[in-house]
Structure formats: C-alpha cells, structure tokens
Amino acid sequence: MQNDTETPPEAGRWLDQLDNQAALEMMLDDQALAIAANRQSLGQIEQAVTEITNRMKADDKARIIYAGAGASIRIAVQDGVELLPTFNWPRERVAYVVAGGDKALIESIEDAEDNEVAAKKMVNDLDLSANDVVIAIAASGRTAFTCTVLRETINAGALAIGISCNPSTPLLDEADIGIPLITGGEALAGSTRLKAATAQKICLNMISTLVMTRLGKVRDGKMIAMRPTNAKLRERFSRIHGTDR
C-alpha cells in the first residue's frame, strides 16, 4: 500500500548498504517527516484538544485514558505519567489500557495485540462515563486489541479518539475523532518505533500540553501547577512562583 508503514525502503536507502554517516543522515531526514505528518492533521488535533478540554471541565472525575499495544502504548504511557509532575493532574484521572498488561511496558508480548477478549474486559473494568476520553493509538491503525478498545469505548458512550500512521484504517474511520499521522515507510521496513513513534509522541505531547494549558495549568508559558517532588523541581517551583509574586 502506498504510504503504508510496511512499505520497504528503496534501494539506495538500505541501512546495511550505507556507511555510518549516510545511514545516520538518512534516518535523521526520515524522522523529520514526523513533524510534517502532524502539521497535515492540525485541524483534527485541535478538535481533539477542544473536545477533551470541554469534557475535563464538565466533570471533575473525567479521565484521559490511553490505549494501545507495543511501542504505541509505551509512548502513550510516557505522555500520561508526566501529567502529574508537570501539571499536578490527579493520578486517578489518567488510566491506561495496555495490551498484555503492565508487564508489556517493559517486555515485548507481541501476541497480546490480537487479544480482543482482553480488550473488551479492560474497557468494561474502566466503567466509562460519557465525559471520559479514550485515546487509542496504533501505527498500523488495524491492531485488533486497539480497534476493539475503540469500539467498546464508542459503545459505552465515551469519546473515542483514534491515532494511526496509515490512511483509511478502522482506527481512523470508526473513531469520533480520527487523527491520521501519515509517515509512510520506515528506514527499517515495518519498524514503527522509528518515525511513526516520533509522530505519535509529538501528537500526544501537543494534545496533553494544550489541554492542560486550557485547563489553567499554565500561565505566562510556565508550569504554575507543577508538583515539586525533587530538588530540581523544587528549585524550578520556587523560581516560577517567586517570579509570579
């Protein structure tokens, strides 16, 4: 498929046939396409920010929930866990639906992405409300576990956002808001831990940061709600609030 993440590189771009300098330059240039992919979908990203913000404002128990498998959910968890120290966002208002469970965050459990039964149970256990938001992420856009989470989210009446790096996928077509991040083939064919993952991280970073900003967690470009949990953060907190005074 044209622009699919599985598309192999053309001859002349094969890492094993390039010297170190050429291989690194090629991979770096390839990574830059992650920014272009996000720029093409700024309209959908803005819509997601608006809808998430509205729901978080409407219900002080509404949650941001990240769902996925493999590299995609590992990137999503990285985004979610930073909401507490950066914005003092309550831990109970962030949740994760991880194919293979928490163990899969540090170990590869590849067959977990096919487990639709587990996906249904995990969503059911969340007891979703209408103001909860589930962000389902899969580079392929076709991962069975992640697509099942999306469908179960819609059935439960919560907001379902799908992020995919391939066009015309179930994760985009069935979502309330679909965000295509079309990055095409990788420098290493099929290894979506490369620029597809970079595009996903950029997208999630932008969404969560702007949502928190619209919720009043940022003022004058500073993290006014941050949680000062270590020496570095205590120093930053004092600097921010000393300036504010």
Legacy VTK file of the C-alpha trace (Angstrom):
# vtk DataFile Version 3.0
C-alpha trace
ASCII
DATASET POLYDATA
POINTS 245 float
0.000 0.000 0.000
1.310 3.447 -0.895
2.298 5.431 2.217
1.862 2.339 4.404
4.197 1.883 7.364
5.149 -1.553 5.965
6.456 -0.119 2.672
10.135 -1.156 2.324
12.803 1.458 1.597
14.004 1.892 -1.947
17.381 0.552 -2.978
19.936 3.179 -2.089
18.288 3.673 1.313
19.094 0.273 2.786
20.814 0.787 6.131
23.003 -2.281 5.761
24.323 -0.945 2.436
25.205 2.561 3.742
28.203 3.772 5.712
27.546 5.177 9.182
27.395 8.823 8.141
24.995 8.194 5.272
22.785 5.897 7.367
22.511 8.424 10.191
21.741 11.277 7.795
19.070 9.204 6.091
17.411 8.254 9.395
17.529 11.834 10.634
15.956 13.169 7.450
13.315 10.449 7.722
12.476 11.437 11.304
11.778 14.994 10.154
8.727 13.679 8.285
7.050 13.124 11.663
6.606 16.875 12.002
5.087 17.176 8.533
2.653 14.363 9.354
1.398 16.260 12.404
1.151 19.517 10.502
-1.168 17.884 7.977
-3.565 16.943 10.783
-3.528 20.075 12.939
-7.260 20.535 12.350
-8.081 17.131 13.832
-5.572 17.645 16.646
-7.203 20.968 17.509
-10.621 19.310 17.535
-9.309 16.675 19.936
-7.906 19.351 22.263
-11.229 21.193 22.318
-13.326 18.097 22.970
-11.025 16.755 25.688
-10.863 20.135 27.425
-14.640 20.503 27.407
-15.108 17.095 28.995
-12.450 17.618 31.657
-14.057 20.943 32.581
-17.560 19.486 32.679
-16.733 16.641 35.062
-14.068 16.737 37.778
-13.828 12.952 37.675
-13.492 12.596 33.895
-10.378 10.733 32.776
-7.875 10.795 29.945
-7.284 7.157 29.018
-4.529 5.938 26.709
-4.922 2.608 24.913
-2.749 0.539 22.633
-0.133 -2.171 22.177
3.629 -2.350 21.781
5.610 0.786 21.064
2.477 2.918 20.693
1.215 2.357 24.237
4.711 2.736 25.695
4.879 6.206 24.143
1.366 6.976 25.374
2.213 5.944 28.937
5.246 8.198 28.811
2.938 11.088 27.976
0.383 10.223 30.641
2.706 9.699 33.589
4.182 13.172 33.097
0.810 14.862 33.663
1.126 14.573 37.446
4.575 16.164 37.967
4.163 18.709 35.180
0.584 19.831 35.760
-0.434 18.236 39.084
-3.130 16.377 37.170
-4.712 13.848 39.564
-3.374 10.333 39.182
-6.897 8.930 39.315
-7.842 10.983 36.242
-5.367 9.144 33.988
-5.699 5.483 33.010
-4.128 3.041 30.573
-5.415 0.089 28.570
-2.274 -1.878 27.767
-2.274 -4.968 25.569
-0.595 -7.635 27.675
-0.954 -5.641 30.891
1.671 -3.589 32.713
4.321 -6.254 32.095
4.147 -5.420 28.381
5.545 -1.954 29.099
8.997 -3.419 29.736
8.765 -6.720 27.889
7.660 -7.488 24.356
4.426 -9.514 24.400
3.657 -9.439 20.708
0.623 -11.745 20.623
-1.212 -9.531 23.132
-2.151 -7.133 20.329
-4.502 -9.783 18.913
-6.410 -10.357 22.157
-9.833 -8.811 21.603
-11.352 -10.587 24.613
-8.845 -8.923 26.933
-9.541 -5.560 25.304
-13.269 -5.861 25.974
-12.699 -6.842 29.601
-10.260 -3.983 30.229
-12.683 -1.414 28.844
-15.549 -2.897 30.825
-13.457 -2.719 34.003
-12.950 1.017 33.439
-16.696 1.682 33.860
-16.506 4.547 31.357
-18.579 7.707 31.747
-19.782 9.998 28.957
-17.054 12.532 29.782
-14.166 10.078 29.784
-11.836 10.248 26.772
-10.031 7.253 25.317
-7.085 7.921 23.014
-6.436 4.714 21.059
-3.075 4.603 19.297
-1.716 2.148 16.714
0.763 2.913 13.977
-0.892 0.396 11.659
-4.407 1.537 12.566
-5.514 -2.088 12.362
-4.285 -3.641 15.629
-7.108 -5.889 16.835
-6.696 -5.078 20.532
-6.667 -1.315 19.965
-9.541 -1.299 17.480
-11.624 -3.344 19.921
-10.908 -0.828 22.685
-12.067 1.938 20.365
-15.315 0.173 19.502
-16.063 -0.664 23.121
-15.417 2.964 24.059
-17.960 4.127 21.493
-20.465 1.540 22.731
-20.009 2.866 26.273
-20.729 6.430 25.139
-17.298 7.908 25.925
-15.247 9.973 23.460
-13.055 7.789 21.218
-10.015 9.357 19.567
-8.001 7.230 17.136
-4.428 7.913 16.060
-2.942 5.957 13.150
0.072 6.341 10.875
-1.672 4.654 7.934
-4.548 6.162 5.955
-8.072 4.741 5.755
-7.821 2.395 8.735
-10.515 1.225 11.182
-8.898 3.238 13.969
-9.407 6.429 11.972
-12.661 5.613 10.210
-14.548 4.431 13.305
-13.295 6.997 15.826
-15.265 10.037 16.953
-12.116 11.961 16.057
-9.542 10.307 13.807
-6.048 11.778 13.646
-4.014 10.492 10.686
-0.247 10.836 11.055
0.813 9.548 7.658
4.520 8.849 7.961
4.905 6.210 5.225
7.565 3.518 5.156
10.331 3.390 7.730
14.097 3.485 7.287
13.918 -0.060 8.613
10.878 -1.602 6.955
7.987 -2.088 9.364
9.837 -0.793 12.441
7.297 1.771 13.608
9.377 2.501 16.714
11.121 4.957 14.371
9.390 7.938 12.727
5.852 6.645 13.281
6.597 6.565 17.009
8.116 10.048 16.825
4.974 11.351 15.139
2.800 9.759 17.819
4.862 11.300 20.612
4.697 14.755 19.034
0.932 14.461 18.660
0.307 13.282 22.220
2.654 15.909 23.655
0.813 18.683 21.820
-2.632 17.426 22.827
-1.905 16.927 26.526
0.093 20.137 26.904
-2.542 22.311 25.272
-5.390 20.612 27.146
-3.625 21.308 30.438
-2.963 24.874 29.332
-6.656 25.414 28.576
-7.476 23.965 31.995
-5.455 26.737 33.635
-2.319 24.757 34.458
-0.022 27.123 32.535
0.479 30.852 32.923
2.940 33.076 31.045
4.400 29.935 29.497
5.272 28.452 32.899
4.195 25.289 34.732
2.393 27.022 37.585
0.681 23.821 38.799
3.756 21.574 38.747
4.362 19.107 41.598
7.790 19.852 43.194
8.824 16.295 44.072
12.629 16.551 43.931
15.387 19.126 44.368
15.424 20.189 40.731
11.646 20.606 40.633
11.581 22.429 43.982
14.102 24.906 42.608
12.014 25.331 39.448
8.830 25.734 41.505
10.438 28.465 43.634
11.730 30.238 40.556
8.321 30.152 38.870
6.332 31.293 41.851
8.956 33.770 43.011
8.711 35.424 39.600
4.913 35.347 39.766
4.962 37.237 43.033
LINES 1 246
245 0 1 2 3 4 5 6 7 8 9 10 11 12 13 14 15 16 17 18 19 20 21 22 23 24 25 26 27 28 29 30 31 32 33 34 35 36 37 38 39 40 41 42 43 44 45 46 47 48 49 50 51 52 53 54 55 56 57 58 59 60 61 62 63 64 65 66 67 68 69 70 71 72 73 74 75 76 77 78 79 80 81 82 83 84 85 86 87 88 89 90 91 92 93 94 95 96 97 98 99 100 101 102 103 104 105 106 107 108 109 110 111 112 113 114 115 116 117 118 119 120 121 122 123 124 125 126 127 128 129 130 131 132 133 134 135 136 137 138 139 140 141 142 143 144 145 146 147 148 149 150 151 152 153 154 155 156 157 158 159 160 161 162 163 164 165 166 167 168 169 170 171 172 173 174 175 176 177 178 179 180 181 182 183 184 185 186 187 188 189 190 191 192 193 194 195 196 197 198 199 200 201 202 203 204 205 206 207 208 209 210 211 212 213 214 215 216 217 218 219 220 221 222 223 224 225 226 227 228 229 230 231 232 233 234 235 236 237 238 239 240 241 242 243 244
